[in-house]
Structures are given as structure tokens and as C-alpha cells.
Amino acid sequence: MNYPCDSEPRAKKIEVPFSPPDVGEEEIAEVADTLRSGWITTGPKTKKLEKEIAAWLGVGETGDGVPRCVALNSQTACAEMALRAVGIGPGDEVIVPAYTYTASASVVCHVGATLKIVDVQKDSLEMDYDAVADAITDKTKAIIPVDLGGVPCDYDRIFSIVEDAKGKFRPASAIQESLGRIAVMADTAHAFGAERKGKMIGNVADFSSFSFHAVKNFTTGEGGCLTWREIPGVDSELIYHTLQLLSLHGQSRDAFNKTRPGAWEYDVVAPWYKCNMTDIMASIGLAQFRRYPGMLARRREIISRYDAAFHPLGVKTLPHYTADHSSSGHLYITRVFDRAGRPIGDALRREIIVELAEAGVSANVHYKPLPMLTAYRDLGFDIKDYPNAYAHYENEITLPLHTRLTDEMVDYVIKQYARIIKEAVK
């Protein structure tokens, strides 16, 4: 777009990055302490981070002090190890929404289960719950809801669906037998610190997998953690130790425990995987954890300022804070409409993103729906079967939202986006 006759002079250009990691001297000091300690792989700091997260999220520990939290090297590893721990594999079906990142779905393929993709709602990025209910068969073993942008799903509805479908459920493992229904295994990659009806996300779904990637609110560089609720009849210590085995070659004793006097011997119980978190990664997380309440508060402040500026322009955004839930404020997802209230198309959306970039504001799109991607098209999925997901995608623009944004940057993003939208939808 080229508008030589702007109604007002443009502000001095400011470069606004999309999502740089918020890492400072506290993180550097904690990492240095780890390096000096001589213990840099999975060890005391990883175990400490697991316990702190378990306590904060409310999943707690067993009577023997084992946390219901395992820290691994990515959210993807967490989600995959959870599926394996629950005994989901070939012949099983898992339901995933169309509007999400590939990691929500690829893990289903990794374990050999059949992927079932459902559309999202017309006016929400949450999965279409009626479509979820219709997709359930006697092969369905799990539903993977996605807390997109840090906004919690309607877990009451999801649990109601799996309760209603109990008659179709055919358990194939001890954990599945204890659950007695389809497992709710949430992709909470964006939702670290979110709450729903007074409960922290991580203590709502049966299993929750968080991402601590560099672009996330809370980072360990790479990394993530898996948490689970106490499940009647299920031994949480067994879950914890199963996840340890799955994530460390099936080795019966990790390196930290092998350092104890005379504890050199180990067994390998199965030829499994290697996706543990290191103490270097965990040390970044421990420092982040001390700062995190303030980081969440800053995100909420930025969202409030954005909402106040953009809602009067007809821009639709995620409902980050309501009476029922409090988001982690991970993504500021917007949808742009013309003055008649009609959604703009993909071509104009792309022009707006370019115009923002030229003004120094880095924007993004979250997400291209799964059926538009080659990997999922090759599995037989067609975006024509997911009209709501495509409609959300074609006019979606994600603005910078992170704790390295200064007030000046926030004001600049507001001014530039408002100017560009007004020009674009004349």
C-alpha cells in the first residue's frame, strides 16, 4: 500500500521486534552458578524447577515428595511422552483442533495413532465442541484442546463431552482403565500462568504440556514441562518414573542418581527416547520464575492498552481476561474488518503486515491452519472442510506482545497499526 497523502505526519520510526526473549542479569548469574557447579546436565536445578512449578500450579507432590511435573527439552517432547505414558498408539484416535501449531498434531503421528482434526468455532479460536463430540468413536483415546494465545479453553464443556462418551470408551492401558474415559491432554504451550475458575492451567486438564521456548512468556531457551492432576487409582510416582524412563533412553537410573556412592549400575528397560532438560536450561527457568509475576502483570497492562485503542476501530481480539479466566497474555491476536464489518481478505492482510514492517513493527500470523500445510494435506485433510479455521486465518494479524516492550514502543505500535488499518479499510 502506498498513501502519499497521509492525514498526519508519521512518527519517528522505531524498531519493534516481535518476540525477543526477556533474559537479564538474574538469568546470567544463575547460569554462571550452574556452570561453576560442575553439574550442567539433568540434576538438582532441574529437580528444583519441577518442584517449584508443581507447587505454583497446584498439582503438588506425592507423599514421598515426587512432583506431578516433569521438565523436558520441549513442549513437543512433553506431549509425546504423555501420550506414550497413557498407552496411546496404533489403532487409537486422538482429536485435535485445526487452528493450532503443528506440534499439537505431530505428536499424535509420532506415536502411531490416527489424527482426527476438527474445526474451530465461528466466533472463537476454541475447537468446535459439537464437532468434537461428533468425532468421538470407540477408538478415541484422547482430546488435545489448545489454550491458544494463553486463553484457557472451556474445560467444563470438554469434560462434559468425555463423560457423555464413556459408553464408547475402550481402555487399553492401566491408566486408561483408571480414568474410565477419554483423556484430556491439553496443549498449554502458551498458557503458563493462566487461570480458569480459580485453578491454574496445568491443574485443570488430565495432562498439560507447557513450552519454555525462547519466544514464550517464560523461557529456558528450549524446554517445557508436563504436569498432571492427581487421578484416583493412578500412581503419580509411577507416572513420574515412567516419564523419566521414556525421556532418558529407558535407563533405570539417571546420571544424577548414579553419582551417589556405589550407585554405578543401571538397566535399560526399553529402547526409548532422549529428551531430558539440562540444569543449564533449568537455571534460566529458576531465575525467570522469580520474575514471572511481574512479567505477567506487564503483559496484562500492554493488552489493556492495546484493547482500549483497537476495539473502537472494530478490531477483534482474544478475550484474555474475563470473569471466568485470566490469560497468560501470550499472543495479541487480532482480526481486521472493513467499515461494514466484513473481514478483510488474505491479500490485504499481507499488505498490512508489510506496511507494519516498513514502519518498523514486526508482526506475525497465528496460525496457518493444519489442513493448509503439506504434511497434513498429504494425510488427506482439506482446508475446505474447515471453513471457520480458514475464515479466522485470512484476516488474522498478531502484534508484538512481550515484556521487553517499552511504553514508547507500545504507543508506537498502537499509532502505526491504527493508522495503517484506517488507510487500508477506507
C-alpha positions as CSV (number, residue, x, y, z in Angstrom):
1,M,0.0,0.0,0.0
2,N,1.2,3.5,-0.8
3,Y,-0.5,6.5,0.7
4,P,1.4,9.7,-0.1
5,C,-1.3,12.0,1.4
6,D,-1.5,10.8,4.9
7,S,-3.7,13.0,7.1
8,E,-0.9,13.5,9.7
9,P,2.9,13.3,9.7
10,R,4.3,9.8,10.5
11,A,6.0,9.3,13.8
12,K,9.8,8.8,14.0
13,K,10.4,5.2,13.1
14,I,11.0,2.8,16.0
15,E,12.1,-0.8,15.5
16,V,9.8,-3.1,17.4
17,P,10.8,-6.8,17.4
18,F,8.1,-9.4,17.5
19,S,9.1,-11.6,20.5
20,P,12.6,-11.4,21.8
21,P,13.4,-13.4,25.0
22,D,13.3,-11.4,28.2
23,V,16.6,-12.5,29.7
24,G,18.7,-10.4,32.1
25,E,21.4,-10.4,34.7
26,E,19.5,-12.8,37.1
27,E,19.4,-15.5,34.4
28,I,23.0,-14.9,33.5
29,A,24.0,-15.2,37.2
30,E,22.0,-18.4,37.7
31,V,23.5,-20.0,34.6
32,A,27.0,-19.0,35.7
33,D,26.4,-20.6,39.1
34,T,25.4,-23.8,37.3
35,L,28.5,-23.8,35.1
36,R,30.7,-23.3,38.1
37,S,29.0,-26.1,40.0
38,G,30.3,-28.7,37.6
39,W,26.8,-30.2,37.1
40,I,25.3,-29.0,33.9
41,T,23.0,-31.8,32.7
42,T,19.8,-33.0,34.4
43,G,20.4,-32.6,38.1
44,P,19.5,-30.6,41.2
45,K,18.3,-27.4,39.4
46,T,16.0,-29.4,37.1
47,K,14.5,-31.1,40.1
48,K,14.1,-27.8,41.9
49,L,12.4,-26.3,39.0
50,E,10.0,-29.2,38.7
51,K,9.0,-28.9,42.4
52,E,8.6,-25.1,42.2
53,I,6.3,-25.4,39.2
54,A,4.3,-28.2,40.7
55,A,3.7,-26.2,43.8
56,W,2.8,-23.0,41.9
57,L,0.3,-24.7,39.6
58,G,-1.3,-26.6,42.4
59,V,-0.6,-30.1,41.2
60,G,1.7,-30.6,44.2
61,E,3.7,-33.7,45.1
62,T,3.1,-37.3,46.3
63,G,3.5,-38.3,49.9
64,D,7.1,-39.3,49.0
65,G,7.9,-35.8,47.6
66,V,7.7,-36.7,43.9
67,P,6.3,-33.7,42.0
68,R,3.5,-34.1,39.4
69,C,5.7,-32.3,37.0
70,V,8.5,-33.4,34.7
71,A,10.7,-30.9,32.9
72,L,11.8,-31.9,29.4
73,N,13.5,-30.3,26.4
74,S,10.3,-29.1,24.6
75,Q,6.6,-29.0,24.8
76,T,6.5,-31.4,21.9
77,A,8.5,-34.0,23.9
78,C,6.2,-33.4,26.9
79,A,3.1,-34.0,24.8
80,E,4.5,-37.1,23.1
81,M,5.8,-38.7,26.3
82,A,2.4,-38.1,27.9
83,L,0.7,-40.0,25.0
84,R,3.1,-42.8,25.4
85,A,2.7,-42.9,29.2
86,V,-1.0,-43.2,28.8
87,G,-0.6,-46.0,26.3
88,I,-1.9,-44.3,23.2
89,G,-0.6,-45.7,19.9
90,P,-1.5,-47.5,16.7
91,G,-5.3,-48.2,16.4
92,D,-6.2,-45.3,18.6
93,E,-7.6,-41.9,17.6
94,V,-6.8,-38.5,19.0
95,I,-8.8,-35.3,18.4
96,V,-7.0,-32.0,17.7
97,P,-8.3,-28.6,16.5
98,A,-7.4,-27.3,13.0
99,Y,-6.3,-23.9,14.3
100,T,-3.0,-24.6,16.0
101,Y,0.7,-25.2,15.5
102,T,1.9,-28.5,14.1
103,A,3.3,-29.7,17.5
104,S,-0.3,-30.2,18.7
105,A,-0.9,-32.8,16.0
106,S,2.6,-34.2,15.0
107,V,2.9,-35.9,18.4
108,V,-0.2,-38.0,17.5
109,C,1.6,-39.1,14.4
110,H,4.8,-39.8,16.3
111,V,3.1,-42.4,18.5
112,G,1.3,-44.0,15.5
113,A,-2.2,-43.0,16.5
114,T,-4.8,-41.7,14.0
115,L,-5.2,-38.0,13.9
116,K,-8.7,-36.6,13.8
117,I,-8.9,-32.8,13.1
118,V,-12.0,-30.8,14.0
119,D,-12.8,-27.2,13.0
120,V,-12.9,-24.3,15.4
121,Q,-15.9,-22.2,16.3
122,K,-17.2,-19.4,14.1
123,D,-16.6,-16.7,16.6
124,S,-13.8,-18.2,18.7
125,L,-10.5,-20.0,18.2
126,E,-11.6,-22.7,20.6
127,M,-12.3,-26.1,19.0
128,D,-16.0,-26.6,17.9
129,Y,-17.2,-28.7,20.8
130,D,-20.1,-30.1,18.9
131,A,-17.7,-31.3,16.2
132,V,-15.5,-32.9,19.0
133,A,-18.5,-34.8,20.3
134,D,-19.4,-36.0,16.8
135,A,-15.8,-37.1,16.1
136,I,-15.7,-39.5,19.1
137,T,-15.7,-43.2,18.3
138,D,-14.8,-46.3,20.3
139,K,-11.2,-45.8,19.1
140,T,-10.9,-42.3,20.6
141,K,-8.4,-42.2,23.5
142,A,-7.6,-38.5,23.9
143,I,-8.6,-35.0,23.1
144,I,-5.9,-32.3,22.8
145,P,-7.5,-28.9,23.4
146,V,-5.2,-25.9,22.7
147,D,-5.1,-22.8,25.0
148,L,-4.3,-20.5,22.1
149,G,-2.5,-17.3,22.9
150,G,-2.7,-18.2,26.6
151,V,-6.6,-18.1,26.8
152,P,-8.0,-21.2,28.5
153,C,-10.5,-23.4,26.7
154,D,-13.9,-24.3,28.1
155,Y,-12.8,-27.3,30.1
156,D,-16.2,-27.7,31.7
157,R,-17.6,-28.4,28.2
158,I,-14.7,-30.7,27.3
159,F,-15.0,-32.8,30.4
160,S,-18.8,-33.0,29.9
161,I,-18.2,-34.4,26.4
162,V,-15.8,-37.1,27.6
163,E,-18.2,-38.0,30.4
164,D,-21.1,-38.3,28.0
165,A,-18.9,-40.5,25.7
166,K,-17.9,-43.0,28.5
167,G,-20.1,-45.7,26.9
168,K,-17.9,-45.7,23.8
169,F,-14.6,-45.8,25.6
170,R,-12.5,-48.9,25.3
171,P,-9.4,-48.7,27.7
172,A,-6.2,-50.2,26.6
173,S,-3.8,-49.5,29.5
174,A,-3.9,-49.3,33.3
175,I,-4.1,-45.5,33.3
176,Q,-6.9,-45.5,30.7
177,E,-8.7,-48.1,32.9
178,S,-8.4,-45.9,35.9
179,L,-9.6,-42.8,34.0
180,G,-12.5,-44.7,32.6
181,R,-12.9,-42.2,29.8
182,I,-11.1,-40.3,27.1
183,A,-8.1,-38.4,28.4
184,V,-8.0,-34.6,28.2
185,M,-4.3,-33.9,27.3
186,A,-4.1,-30.2,26.8
187,D,-1.6,-28.3,24.7
188,T,-0.9,-25.5,27.1
189,A,2.3,-24.3,25.3
190,H,1.1,-20.7,25.6
191,A,-0.7,-20.8,28.9
192,F,1.9,-20.9,31.7
193,G,0.4,-18.7,34.4
194,A,-3.2,-18.7,33.1
195,E,-6.1,-19.5,35.4
196,R,-9.6,-20.7,34.9
197,K,-12.3,-20.5,37.6
198,G,-9.7,-20.2,40.3
199,K,-7.5,-23.1,39.1
200,M,-4.1,-22.7,37.5
201,I,-3.9,-24.1,34.0
202,G,-1.7,-27.2,34.5
203,N,-4.1,-28.4,37.1
204,V,-7.3,-28.5,35.0
205,A,-6.8,-31.0,32.2
206,D,-5.7,-34.5,33.0
207,F,-2.3,-33.7,31.4
208,S,-0.9,-30.3,30.4
209,S,2.2,-29.7,28.3
210,F,3.9,-26.3,28.5
211,S,6.5,-24.7,26.3
212,F,9.5,-22.8,27.6
213,H,10.9,-22.0,24.1
214,A,12.7,-18.7,23.6
215,V,9.6,-16.9,22.2
216,K,7.4,-17.9,25.1
217,N,6.5,-15.8,28.2
218,F,8.6,-17.9,30.4
219,T,11.7,-19.4,28.8
220,T,14.5,-21.8,29.5
221,G,15.9,-21.3,25.9
222,E,14.4,-24.5,24.8
223,G,12.4,-26.7,27.1
224,G,9.0,-27.4,28.6
225,C,7.2,-29.3,31.3
226,L,4.4,-31.8,31.6
227,T,2.1,-31.6,34.6
228,W,-0.8,-33.9,35.6
229,R,-3.7,-33.9,38.1
230,E,-4.0,-36.5,40.8
231,I,-6.0,-39.2,39.2
232,P,-7.8,-41.6,41.5
233,G,-6.4,-45.1,41.1
234,V,-3.3,-43.9,39.3
235,D,0.1,-43.8,41.0
236,S,1.6,-40.4,40.3
237,E,5.1,-41.7,41.3
238,L,4.8,-44.3,38.6
239,I,3.8,-41.7,36.1
240,Y,6.8,-39.6,37.1
241,H,9.3,-42.5,36.9
242,T,7.7,-43.7,33.6
243,L,8.3,-40.3,32.1
244,Q,11.9,-40.3,33.4
245,L,12.4,-43.6,31.7
246,L,10.8,-42.6,28.4
247,S,12.8,-39.4,28.3
248,L,16.2,-40.9,29.1
249,H,16.8,-43.9,26.9
250,G,14.8,-46.2,29.2
251,Q,17.7,-46.0,31.7
252,S,16.7,-47.1,35.2
253,R,19.0,-44.6,36.9
254,D,19.7,-41.1,35.7
255,A,23.2,-39.5,35.8
256,F,22.4,-37.5,38.9
257,N,21.4,-40.6,40.9
258,K,24.4,-42.6,39.5
259,T,26.7,-40.2,41.3
260,R,25.7,-41.5,44.7
261,P,28.3,-43.8,46.4
262,G,28.2,-47.3,44.8
263,A,25.3,-46.4,42.6
264,W,27.0,-47.0,39.2
265,E,24.8,-49.8,38.0
266,Y,21.8,-49.3,35.8
267,D,19.5,-51.2,33.5
268,V,17.8,-50.1,30.2
269,V,14.2,-51.3,30.4
270,A,13.3,-50.4,26.8
271,P,15.0,-48.7,23.8
272,W,13.3,-45.3,24.4
273,Y,14.0,-41.6,23.9
274,K,16.3,-38.8,24.8
275,C,14.6,-35.5,25.6
276,N,15.6,-34.5,29.2
277,M,16.0,-30.9,30.4
278,T,19.5,-29.8,31.5
279,D,20.4,-27.9,34.6
280,I,21.7,-25.1,32.3
281,M,18.2,-24.7,30.9
282,A,16.6,-25.1,34.3
283,S,18.8,-22.4,35.8
284,I,17.4,-19.9,33.3
285,G,13.9,-21.0,34.4
286,L,14.6,-20.7,38.1
287,A,15.6,-17.0,37.5
288,Q,12.6,-16.4,35.3
289,F,10.3,-17.9,37.9
290,R,11.3,-15.3,40.5
291,R,10.5,-12.5,38.0
292,Y,7.4,-14.1,36.4
293,P,4.6,-12.5,38.4
294,G,5.8,-9.1,37.3
295,M,6.2,-10.3,33.7
296,L,2.6,-11.5,33.7
297,A,1.4,-8.2,35.1
298,R,3.2,-6.2,32.4
299,R,1.6,-8.3,29.7
300,R,-1.8,-7.6,31.1
301,E,-1.0,-3.9,31.1
302,I,0.0,-3.9,27.5
303,I,-3.1,-5.9,26.5
304,S,-5.3,-3.4,28.3
305,R,-3.7,-0.5,26.3
306,Y,-4.0,-2.3,23.0
307,D,-7.6,-3.2,23.6
308,A,-8.5,0.3,24.5
309,A,-7.0,1.6,21.3
310,F,-8.1,-1.1,18.8
311,H,-11.6,-2.2,19.9
312,P,-13.1,1.1,18.9
313,L,-11.7,0.5,15.4
314,G,-13.6,-2.7,15.1
315,V,-10.6,-4.9,15.5
316,K,-11.5,-8.2,17.2
317,T,-9.1,-9.7,19.7
318,L,-8.9,-12.7,22.1
319,P,-10.8,-12.4,25.4
320,H,-7.7,-12.5,27.6
321,Y,-9.3,-11.5,30.9
322,T,-12.9,-12.4,31.9
323,A,-14.9,-13.3,35.0
324,D,-14.1,-17.0,34.3
325,H,-10.5,-16.9,33.3
326,S,-7.2,-15.0,33.3
327,S,-4.9,-15.5,30.4
328,S,-1.1,-15.7,30.4
329,G,-1.2,-12.9,27.8
330,H,1.0,-14.8,25.4
331,L,-0.2,-13.6,21.9
332,Y,-2.1,-10.5,20.9
333,I,-4.1,-12.0,18.1
334,T,-6.2,-9.5,16.1
335,R,-8.7,-9.9,13.3
336,V,-9.3,-6.9,10.9
337,F,-12.6,-6.0,9.4
338,D,-13.7,-3.3,6.9
339,R,-16.0,-0.4,7.9
340,A,-19.1,-2.5,7.0
341,G,-17.9,-5.2,9.5
342,R,-16.8,-7.6,6.8
343,P,-13.5,-9.5,7.3
344,I,-10.6,-8.3,5.1
345,G,-9.1,-11.0,2.8
346,D,-5.7,-12.6,2.8
347,A,-4.2,-10.3,0.2
348,L,-5.0,-7.1,2.2
349,R,-3.9,-8.8,5.4
350,R,-0.5,-9.5,3.8
351,E,-0.2,-5.8,2.7
352,I,-0.9,-4.6,6.2
353,I,1.8,-6.8,7.6
354,V,4.3,-5.5,5.0
355,E,3.3,-1.9,5.8
356,L,3.8,-2.6,9.5
357,A,7.3,-4.0,8.7
358,E,8.2,-0.9,6.7
359,A,7.2,1.2,9.8
360,G,9.5,-1.0,11.9
361,V,6.8,-3.1,13.6
362,S,7.3,-6.9,13.3
363,A,4.0,-8.7,13.1
364,N,3.1,-12.4,12.6
365,V,0.3,-14.7,11.8
366,H,-1.0,-17.4,14.3
367,Y,-1.7,-19.8,12.6
368,K,-1.9,-21.2,9.2
369,P,-4.5,-24.0,9.9
370,L,-3.1,-27.5,9.9
371,P,-5.0,-28.6,6.8
372,M,-3.2,-25.9,4.7
373,L,0.2,-27.4,5.5
374,T,1.7,-30.0,3.2
375,A,2.2,-32.6,5.9
376,Y,-1.5,-32.7,6.8
377,R,-2.7,-32.3,3.2
378,D,-0.7,-35.4,2.5
379,L,-2.6,-37.2,5.3
380,G,-5.8,-36.4,3.4
381,F,-7.0,-33.2,5.2
382,D,-8.6,-30.5,3.1
383,I,-9.0,-26.9,4.3
384,K,-12.4,-26.8,2.6
385,D,-13.7,-29.0,5.4
386,Y,-12.6,-26.4,8.0
387,P,-14.3,-23.1,6.9
388,N,-14.2,-21.5,10.3
389,A,-10.4,-22.1,10.7
390,Y,-9.8,-20.6,7.3
391,A,-12.0,-17.6,8.0
392,H,-10.1,-16.8,11.2
393,Y,-6.8,-17.2,9.4
394,E,-7.3,-15.0,6.4
395,N,-7.7,-11.7,8.3
396,E,-5.5,-12.5,11.4
397,I,-2.5,-10.4,12.4
398,T,-0.5,-10.9,15.6
399,L,1.1,-7.8,17.1
400,P,4.2,-7.7,19.3
401,L,3.4,-8.6,22.9
402,H,6.3,-9.2,25.2
403,T,8.0,-7.8,28.3
404,R,10.8,-6.0,26.5
405,L,8.3,-3.6,25.0
406,T,8.7,-0.1,26.4
407,D,5.8,2.3,26.9
408,E,7.2,4.2,23.9
409,M,7.1,1.1,21.8
410,V,3.6,0.2,22.8
411,D,2.4,3.7,21.9
412,Y,4.2,3.4,18.6
413,V,2.6,0.1,17.7
414,I,-0.8,1.5,18.6
415,K,-0.3,4.6,16.4
416,Q,1.1,2.7,13.4
417,Y,-1.5,-0.1,13.5
418,A,-4.3,2.3,13.8
419,R,-3.0,4.4,11.0
420,I,-2.5,1.5,8.6
421,I,-5.9,-0.1,9.4
422,K,-7.7,3.2,8.8
423,E,-5.9,3.6,5.5
424,A,-6.5,0.0,4.4
425,V,-10.2,-0.2,5.0
426,K,-11.3,3.2,3.6
